[in-house]
Amino acid sequence: MKIDARLKQAIIAGGNGGKISFDEYLAGHSTIGIGGRVAALFRPDSEDELASAVRIMGQNGIDFFVLGNGSNILFPDSTVDRVAVKLSSPGFRALRFGDGSVFCGAGLRLSELISGCAVHGLSGMEGLVGIPGTVGGAIRNNAGYMSEISDRLTKIRLMGPDGETGWMDRNDIGFGYRGSSIKNGQIITGAEFALSADDRDLIENRLRKYFISKLDSQPYGKKTLGCVFKNPPAGSGLSSSRLIDECGLKGARCGNAVVSIKHANFIINSGGASSKDVMALIEKMRGTVKKRHSIDMDLEIEIIQ
């Protein structure tokens, strides 16, 4: 449904002060720096503002998606006729520490949560170092590096399509490899984690060790989406990176999208790459692996249409 002027005004009025902009380029909200315009970008200041807007969008048949740090999502080159909801205001970046626990807003960057835990001598989040997303996005996708974010999660604050919000226990959420049972239309607004007290120096040493390992093995600092494909099922002894590498695809390119020399499961925007370039390279990688290894690779990234 086209977001016409009447519906734009309805979203603004329902937001009760939340910031909204129109026809904004998504490339500036993507870690790979790719994307056309989005019909509307809504930055609510509170849960109440978000709930009001969610209800209005539902009543008017307006599709929306939650935009975190744009680290695991590929936008099209054309306009996306949807509303992007970005939980970037201070109200969604809260960080509070308790006795062995921490509460944070879903819009908080994972790096801020990890560093805050280290300062307070709380261990358990070190294995997520170097992941560029927000807490909400990390939970939805069960992000991980040396550990998974669901390992220490106790509960989330979840808003439904009707704007109703409440707490959900971790045991009531299905988590798997790079995924969860949280559905489209549901919005994570906050989360609580249970952590362990530890010496601050020991925590920081682990962070340095894990981060150096990531720097050595991944194209950190480049414009990428993170890992493009999920690894084959556990127990196979295979990784998507290894499969792609064995096909001789490191350095392969389509337009200005290039397979990383450092880690074959990363696609780099070498400058001016389009979404079309990335999609063509994805299909080349997937097709070549299928032909040589008879393995279907599933995407880890999300593709927005």
Contacts in CASP RR format, 6 or more apart in sequence:
PFRMAT RR
TARGET T0000
AUTHOR 0000-0000-0000
METHOD contacts of the structure
MODEL  1
MKIDARLKQAIIAGGNGGKISFDEYLAGHSTIGIGGRVAALFRPDSEDEL
ASAVRIMGQNGIDFFVLGNGSNILFPDSTVDRVAVKLSSPGFRALRFGDG
SVFCGAGLRLSELISGCAVHGLSGMEGLVGIPGTVGGAIRNNAGYMSEIS
DRLTKIRLMGPDGETGWMDRNDIGFGYRGSSIKNGQIITGAEFALSADDR
DLIENRLRKYFISKLDSQPYGKKTLGCVFKNPPAGSGLSSSRLIDECGLK
GARCGNAVVSIKHANFIINSGGASSKDVMALIEKMRGTVKKRHSIDMDLE
IEIIQ
1 60 0 8 1.000
1 61 0 8 1.000
1 62 0 8 1.000
1 63 0 8 1.000
1 81 0 8 1.000
2 81 0 8 1.000
3 11 0 8 1.000
3 39 0 8 1.000
3 40 0 8 1.000
3 62 0 8 1.000
3 81 0 8 1.000
3 82 0 8 1.000
3 83 0 8 1.000
7 60 0 8 1.000
7 62 0 8 1.000
8 20 0 8 1.000
8 22 0 8 1.000
8 40 0 8 1.000
10 56 0 8 1.000
10 60 0 8 1.000
11 20 0 8 1.000
11 40 0 8 1.000
11 42 0 8 1.000
11 53 0 8 1.000
11 56 0 8 1.000
11 57 0 8 1.000
11 62 0 8 1.000
11 83 0 8 1.000
12 20 0 8 1.000
14 49 0 8 1.000
14 52 0 8 1.000
14 53 0 8 1.000
14 56 0 8 1.000
15 42 0 8 1.000
15 44 0 8 1.000
15 49 0 8 1.000
15 52 0 8 1.000
15 53 0 8 1.000
15 56 0 8 1.000
16 48 0 8 1.000
16 49 0 8 1.000
16 52 0 8 1.000
17 45 0 8 1.000
17 49 0 8 1.000
18 42 0 8 1.000
18 43 0 8 1.000
18 44 0 8 1.000
18 45 0 8 1.000
18 49 0 8 1.000
18 89 0 8 1.000
19 42 0 8 1.000
19 43 0 8 1.000
19 44 0 8 1.000
19 45 0 8 1.000
19 89 0 8 1.000
20 40 0 8 1.000
20 41 0 8 1.000
20 42 0 8 1.000
20 43 0 8 1.000
21 40 0 8 1.000
21 41 0 8 1.000
22 39 0 8 1.000
22 40 0 8 1.000
22 41 0 8 1.000
23 37 0 8 1.000
23 38 0 8 1.000
23 39 0 8 1.000
23 79 0 8 1.000
24 37 0 8 1.000
24 38 0 8 1.000
24 41 0 8 1.000
25 35 0 8 1.000
25 36 0 8 1.000
25 37 0 8 1.000
26 34 0 8 1.000
26 35 0 8 1.000
26 36 0 8 1.000
26 37 0 8 1.000
26 38 0 8 1.000
26 75 0 8 1.000
26 80 0 8 1.000
26 84 0 8 1.000
27 33 0 8 1.000
27 34 0 8 1.000
27 35 0 8 1.000
27 36 0 8 1.000
27 75 0 8 1.000
29 41 0 8 1.000
29 67 0 8 1.000
29 68 0 8 1.000
29 70 0 8 1.000
29 84 0 8 1.000
29 86 0 8 1.000
30 70 0 8 1.000
30 73 0 8 1.000
30 74 0 8 1.000
30 75 0 8 1.000
31 69 0 8 1.000
31 70 0 8 1.000
31 71 0 8 1.000
31 132 0 8 1.000
31 223 0 8 1.000
31 224 0 8 1.000
31 225 0 8 1.000
31 226 0 8 1.000
32 74 0 8 1.000
32 223 0 8 1.000
32 224 0 8 1.000
32 225 0 8 1.000
32 267 0 8 1.000
32 269 0 8 1.000
32 273 0 8 1.000
32 278 0 8 1.000
33 223 0 8 1.000
33 269 0 8 1.000
34 74 0 8 1.000
34 75 0 8 1.000
34 77 0 8 1.000
34 269 0 8 1.000
34 273 0 8 1.000
34 274 0 8 1.000
34 275 0 8 1.000
34 278 0 8 1.000
35 75 0 8 1.000
35 76 0 8 1.000
35 77 0 8 1.000
35 275 0 8 1.000
36 75 0 8 1.000
36 76 0 8 1.000
36 77 0 8 1.000
36 78 0 8 1.000
36 79 0 8 1.000
36 80 0 8 1.000
36 275 0 8 1.000
37 79 0 8 1.000
37 80 0 8 1.000
38 75 0 8 1.000
38 79 0 8 1.000
38 80 0 8 1.000
38 82 0 8 1.000
38 83 0 8 1.000
38 84 0 8 1.000
39 79 0 8 1.000
39 80 0 8 1.000
39 81 0 8 1.000
39 82 0 8 1.000
39 83 0 8 1.000
40 83 0 8 1.000
40 84 0 8 1.000
41 67 0 8 1.000
41 83 0 8 1.000
41 84 0 8 1.000
41 86 0 8 1.000
42 53 0 8 1.000
42 64 0 8 1.000
42 83 0 8 1.000
42 84 0 8 1.000
42 85 0 8 1.000
42 86 0 8 1.000
43 86 0 8 1.000
43 87 0 8 1.000
43 88 0 8 1.000
43 89 0 8 1.000
44 50 0 8 1.000
44 53 0 8 1.000
44 85 0 8 1.000
44 87 0 8 1.000
44 89 0 8 1.000
44 92 0 8 1.000
45 89 0 8 1.000
45 90 0 8 1.000
45 91 0 8 1.000
46 89 0 8 1.000
46 91 0 8 1.000
47 159 0 8 1.000
47 165 0 8 1.000
47 189 0 8 1.000
50 85 0 8 1.000
50 87 0 8 1.000
50 159 0 8 1.000
50 163 0 8 1.000
50 187 0 8 1.000
50 189 0 8 1.000
51 159 0 8 1.000
51 163 0 8 1.000
51 164 0 8 1.000
51 165 0 8 1.000
53 83 0 8 1.000
53 85 0 8 1.000
54 64 0 8 1.000
54 159 0 8 1.000
54 160 0 8 1.000
54 161 0 8 1.000
54 162 0 8 1.000
54 163 0 8 1.000
54 187 0 8 1.000
55 162 0 8 1.000
55 163 0 8 1.000
56 62 0 8 1.000
57 63 0 8 1.000
57 64 0 8 1.000
57 83 0 8 1.000
58 161 0 8 1.000
62 82 0 8 1.000
62 83 0 8 1.000
63 81 0 8 1.000
63 82 0 8 1.000
63 83 0 8 1.000
64 82 0 8 1.000
64 83 0 8 1.000
64 84 0 8 1.000
64 85 0 8 1.000
64 185 0 8 1.000
65 82 0 8 1.000
65 83 0 8 1.000
65 84 0 8 1.000
65 85 0 8 1.000
65 184 0 8 1.000
65 304 0 8 1.000
66 84 0 8 1.000
66 85 0 8 1.000
66 86 0 8 1.000
66 87 0 8 1.000
66 137 0 8 1.000
66 187 0 8 1.000
66 188 0 8 1.000
67 73 0 8 1.000
67 84 0 8 1.000
67 85 0 8 1.000
67 86 0 8 1.000
68 86 0 8 1.000
68 87 0 8 1.000
68 88 0 8 1.000
68 107 0 8 1.000
68 133 0 8 1.000
68 134 0 8 1.000
68 136 0 8 1.000
68 137 0 8 1.000
69 109 0 8 1.000
69 132 0 8 1.000
69 133 0 8 1.000
69 134 0 8 1.000
70 133 0 8 1.000
71 131 0 8 1.000
71 132 0 8 1.000
71 133 0 8 1.000
71 225 0 8 1.000
71 226 0 8 1.000
72 133 0 8 1.000
72 137 0 8 1.000
72 141 0 8 1.000
72 225 0 8 1.000
72 226 0 8 1.000
72 300 0 8 1.000
72 301 0 8 1.000
72 302 0 8 1.000
73 225 0 8 1.000
73 301 0 8 1.000
73 302 0 8 1.000
73 303 0 8 1.000
73 304 0 8 1.000
74 225 0 8 1.000
74 275 0 8 1.000
74 278 0 8 1.000
74 279 0 8 1.000
74 301 0 8 1.000
74 302 0 8 1.000
74 303 0 8 1.000
74 304 0 8 1.000
75 275 0 8 1.000
75 304 0 8 1.000
76 275 0 8 1.000
76 304 0 8 1.000
76 305 0 8 1.000
77 274 0 8 1.000
77 275 0 8 1.000
77 276 0 8 1.000
80 304 0 8 1.000
80 305 0 8 1.000
82 304 0 8 1.000
85 187 0 8 1.000
87 93 0 8 1.000
87 105 0 8 1.000
87 106 0 8 1.000
87 107 0 8 1.000
87 134 0 8 1.000
87 136 0 8 1.000
87 187 0 8 1.000
87 189 0 8 1.000
88 107 0 8 1.000
91 105 0 8 1.000
92 105 0 8 1.000
92 106 0 8 1.000
92 107 0 8 1.000
92 108 0 8 1.000
92 189 0 8 1.000
92 190 0 8 1.000
93 104 0 8 1.000
93 105 0 8 1.000
93 107 0 8 1.000
93 108 0 8 1.000
93 109 0 8 1.000
93 112 0 8 1.000
94 103 0 8 1.000
94 104 0 8 1.000
94 105 0 8 1.000
94 108 0 8 1.000
95 102 0 8 1.000
95 103 0 8 1.000
95 104 0 8 1.000
95 105 0 8 1.000
95 108 0 8 1.000
95 112 0 8 1.000
95 113 0 8 1.000
95 116 0 8 1.000
96 102 0 8 1.000
96 103 0 8 1.000
96 104 0 8 1.000
97 116 0 8 1.000
97 120 0 8 1.000
97 122 0 8 1.000
100 122 0 8 1.000
100 194 0 8 1.000
100 195 0 8 1.000
100 196 0 8 1.000
100 197 0 8 1.000
101 154 0 8 1.000
101 192 0 8 1.000
101 193 0 8 1.000
101 194 0 8 1.000
101 195 0 8 1.000
102 113 0 8 1.000
102 117 0 8 1.000
102 120 0 8 1.000
102 122 0 8 1.000
102 192 0 8 1.000
102 193 0 8 1.000
102 195 0 8 1.000
103 190 0 8 1.000
103 191 0 8 1.000
103 192 0 8 1.000
104 113 0 8 1.000
104 135 0 8 1.000
104 190 0 8 1.000
104 191 0 8 1.000
104 193 0 8 1.000
105 135 0 8 1.000
105 136 0 8 1.000
105 189 0 8 1.000
105 190 0 8 1.000
105 191 0 8 1.000
106 134 0 8 1.000
106 135 0 8 1.000
106 136 0 8 1.000
106 137 0 8 1.000
106 139 0 8 1.000
106 157 0 8 1.000
106 187 0 8 1.000
106 188 0 8 1.000
106 189 0 8 1.000
106 190 0 8 1.000
106 191 0 8 1.000
107 134 0 8 1.000
107 135 0 8 1.000
107 136 0 8 1.000
108 134 0 8 1.000
108 135 0 8 1.000
109 132 0 8 1.000
109 133 0 8 1.000
109 134 0 8 1.000
109 135 0 8 1.000
110 128 0 8 1.000
110 130 0 8 1.000
110 131 0 8 1.000
110 132 0 8 1.000
110 133 0 8 1.000
110 134 0 8 1.000
110 135 0 8 1.000
110 138 0 8 1.000
110 143 0 8 1.000
110 149 0 8 1.000
111 129 0 8 1.000
111 130 0 8 1.000
111 132 0 8 1.000
113 125 0 8 1.000
113 135 0 8 1.000
114 125 0 8 1.000
114 126 0 8 1.000
114 128 0 8 1.000
114 129 0 8 1.000
114 207 0 8 1.000
117 123 0 8 1.000
117 124 0 8 1.000
117 125 0 8 1.000
117 195 0 8 1.000
117 203 0 8 1.000
118 126 0 8 1.000
118 200 0 8 1.000
118 203 0 8 1.000
118 204 0 8 1.000
118 207 0 8 1.000
119 200 0 8 1.000
121 197 0 8 1.000
121 198 0 8 1.000
121 199 0 8 1.000
121 200 0 8 1.000
121 203 0 8 1.000
122 195 0 8 1.000
122 196 0 8 1.000
122 197 0 8 1.000
122 198 0 8 1.000
122 203 0 8 1.000
123 195 0 8 1.000
123 196 0 8 1.000
123 197 0 8 1.000
123 198 0 8 1.000
123 202 0 8 1.000
123 203 0 8 1.000
123 206 0 8 1.000
124 147 0 8 1.000
124 151 0 8 1.000
124 152 0 8 1.000
124 195 0 8 1.000
124 196 0 8 1.000
125 152 0 8 1.000
125 193 0 8 1.000
125 195 0 8 1.000
126 146 0 8 1.000
126 147 0 8 1.000
126 203 0 8 1.000
126 206 0 8 1.000
126 207 0 8 1.000
126 210 0 8 1.000
127 144 0 8 1.000
127 145 0 8 1.000
127 146 0 8 1.000
127 147 0 8 1.000
127 206 0 8 1.000
127 210 0 8 1.000
128 138 0 8 1.000
128 143 0 8 1.000
128 144 0 8 1.000
128 145 0 8 1.000
128 146 0 8 1.000
128 147 0 8 1.000
128 149 0 8 1.000
129 145 0 8 1.000
129 146 0 8 1.000
129 207 0 8 1.000
129 210 0 8 1.000
129 211 0 8 1.000
129 214 0 8 1.000
130 145 0 8 1.000
130 210 0 8 1.000
130 211 0 8 1.000
130 214 0 8 1.000
130 220 0 8 1.000
131 138 0 8 1.000
131 143 0 8 1.000
131 144 0 8 1.000
131 145 0 8 1.000
132 226 0 8 1.000
133 143 0 8 1.000
135 149 0 8 1.000
135 188 0 8 1.000
135 190 0 8 1.000
135 191 0 8 1.000
136 188 0 8 1.000
136 190 0 8 1.000
136 191 0 8 1.000
137 143 0 8 1.000
137 188 0 8 1.000
138 144 0 8 1.000
138 149 0 8 1.000
139 149 0 8 1.000
139 150 0 8 1.000
139 153 0 8 1.000
139 156 0 8 1.000
139 180 0 8 1.000
139 182 0 8 1.000
139 188 0 8 1.000
139 191 0 8 1.000
140 179 0 8 1.000
140 180 0 8 1.000
140 182 0 8 1.000
140 188 0 8 1.000
141 178 0 8 1.000
141 179 0 8 1.000
141 180 0 8 1.000
141 300 0 8 1.000
142 148 0 8 1.000
142 149 0 8 1.000
142 150 0 8 1.000
142 175 0 8 1.000
142 176 0 8 1.000
142 177 0 8 1.000
142 178 0 8 1.000
142 179 0 8 1.000
142 180 0 8 1.000
143 149 0 8 1.000
143 178 0 8 1.000
144 178 0 8 1.000
145 210 0 8 1.000
145 214 0 8 1.000
146 210 0 8 1.000
148 175 0 8 1.000
150 170 0 8 1.000
150 173 0 8 1.000
150 175 0 8 1.000
150 176 0 8 1.000
150 180 0 8 1.000
152 193 0 8 1.000
152 194 0 8 1.000
152 195 0 8 1.000
153 170 0 8 1.000
153 191 0 8 1.000
153 192 0 8 1.000
153 193 0 8 1.000
154 169 0 8 1.000
154 170 0 8 1.000
154 192 0 8 1.000
154 193 0 8 1.000
154 194 0 8 1.000
155 167 0 8 1.000
155 168 0 8 1.000
155 169 0 8 1.000
155 170 0 8 1.000
155 191 0 8 1.000
155 192 0 8 1.000
156 167 0 8 1.000
156 168 0 8 1.000
156 170 0 8 1.000
156 173 0 8 1.000
156 188 0 8 1.000
156 190 0 8 1.000
156 191 0 8 1.000
156 192 0 8 1.000
157 165 0 8 1.000
157 166 0 8 1.000
157 167 0 8 1.000
157 168 0 8 1.000
157 188 0 8 1.000
157 189 0 8 1.000
157 190 0 8 1.000
157 191 0 8 1.000
158 165 0 8 1.000
158 166 0 8 1.000
158 167 0 8 1.000
158 168 0 8 1.000
158 182 0 8 1.000
158 186 0 8 1.000
158 187 0 8 1.000
158 188 0 8 1.000
158 189 0 8 1.000
159 165 0 8 1.000
159 166 0 8 1.000
159 186 0 8 1.000
159 187 0 8 1.000
159 188 0 8 1.000
159 189 0 8 1.000
160 185 0 8 1.000
160 186 0 8 1.000
160 187 0 8 1.000
161 185 0 8 1.000
161 186 0 8 1.000
165 189 0 8 1.000
173 180 0 8 1.000
173 181 0 8 1.000
173 182 0 8 1.000
174 180 0 8 1.000
174 181 0 8 1.000
175 181 0 8 1.000
177 230 0 8 1.000
177 231 0 8 1.000
177 234 0 8 1.000
178 230 0 8 1.000
178 300 0 8 1.000
182 188 0 8 1.000
214 220 0 8 1.000
217 262 0 8 1.000
217 263 0 8 1.000
218 226 0 8 1.000
218 260 0 8 1.000
218 262 0 8 1.000
218 263 0 8 1.000
218 266 0 8 1.000
219 260 0 8 1.000
219 262 0 8 1.000
219 263 0 8 1.000
219 266 0 8 1.000
219 268 0 8 1.000
222 260 0 8 1.000
222 266 0 8 1.000
222 268 0 8 1.000
222 269 0 8 1.000
223 268 0 8 1.000
223 269 0 8 1.000
223 271 0 8 1.000
224 260 0 8 1.000
224 266 0 8 1.000
224 267 0 8 1.000
224 268 0 8 1.000
224 269 0 8 1.000
225 266 0 8 1.000
225 267 0 8 1.000
225 278 0 8 1.000
225 301 0 8 1.000
226 265 0 8 1.000
226 266 0 8 1.000
226 300 0 8 1.000
226 301 0 8 1.000
227 240 0 8 1.000
227 241 0 8 1.000
227 265 0 8 1.000
227 266 0 8 1.000
227 300 0 8 1.000
227 301 0 8 1.000
228 240 0 8 1.000
228 265 0 8 1.000
228 266 0 8 1.000
228 267 0 8 1.000
228 282 0 8 1.000
228 285 0 8 1.000
228 299 0 8 1.000
228 300 0 8 1.000
228 301 0 8 1.000
229 240 0 8 1.000
229 244 0 8 1.000
229 265 0 8 1.000
229 285 0 8 1.000
229 286 0 8 1.000
229 297 0 8 1.000
229 298 0 8 1.000
229 299 0 8 1.000
229 300 0 8 1.000
230 240 0 8 1.000
230 297 0 8 1.000
230 298 0 8 1.000
230 299 0 8 1.000
230 300 0 8 1.000
231 238 0 8 1.000
231 239 0 8 1.000
231 240 0 8 1.000
232 238 0 8 1.000
232 239 0 8 1.000
232 240 0 8 1.000
232 243 0 8 1.000
232 295 0 8 1.000
232 297 0 8 1.000
238 295 0 8 1.000
239 265 0 8 1.000
240 264 0 8 1.000
240 265 0 8 1.000
240 289 0 8 1.000
240 297 0 8 1.000
241 263 0 8 1.000
241 264 0 8 1.000
241 265 0 8 1.000
242 264 0 8 1.000
243 289 0 8 1.000
243 293 0 8 1.000
243 295 0 8 1.000
243 297 0 8 1.000
244 250 0 8 1.000
244 259 0 8 1.000
244 264 0 8 1.000
244 265 0 8 1.000
244 285 0 8 1.000
244 288 0 8 1.000
244 289 0 8 1.000
245 264 0 8 1.000
246 292 0 8 1.000
246 293 0 8 1.000
247 285 0 8 1.000
247 288 0 8 1.000
247 289 0 8 1.000
247 292 0 8 1.000
247 293 0 8 1.000
249 259 0 8 1.000
249 264 0 8 1.000
249 284 0 8 1.000
249 285 0 8 1.000
249 288 0 8 1.000
250 259 0 8 1.000
250 260 0 8 1.000
250 261 0 8 1.000
250 264 0 8 1.000
251 258 0 8 1.000
251 259 0 8 1.000
251 260 0 8 1.000
251 261 0 8 1.000
252 258 0 8 1.000
252 259 0 8 1.000
252 281 0 8 1.000
252 284 0 8 1.000
252 285 0 8 1.000
253 259 0 8 1.000
253 270 0 8 1.000
253 281 0 8 1.000
254 277 0 8 1.000
254 278 0 8 1.000
254 280 0 8 1.000
254 281 0 8 1.000
254 284 0 8 1.000
255 273 0 8 1.000
255 274 0 8 1.000
255 277 0 8 1.000
255 280 0 8 1.000
256 269 0 8 1.000
256 270 0 8 1.000
256 271 0 8 1.000
256 272 0 8 1.000
256 273 0 8 1.000
256 274 0 8 1.000
256 277 0 8 1.000
257 267 0 8 1.000
257 268 0 8 1.000
257 269 0 8 1.000
257 270 0 8 1.000
257 273 0 8 1.000
257 274 0 8 1.000
257 277 0 8 1.000
257 278 0 8 1.000
257 280 0 8 1.000
257 281 0 8 1.000
258 267 0 8 1.000
258 268 0 8 1.000
258 270 0 8 1.000
258 281 0 8 1.000
259 266 0 8 1.000
259 267 0 8 1.000
259 268 0 8 1.000
259 281 0 8 1.000
259 285 0 8 1.000
260 266 0 8 1.000
260 267 0 8 1.000
260 268 0 8 1.000
267 278 0 8 1.000
267 281 0 8 1.000
267 282 0 8 1.000
269 278 0 8 1.000
279 303 0 8 1.000
282 299 0 8 1.000
285 297 0 8 1.000
286 296 0 8 1.000
286 297 0 8 1.000
289 295 0 8 1.000
289 297 0 8 1.000
290 296 0 8 1.000
290 297 0 8 1.000
END
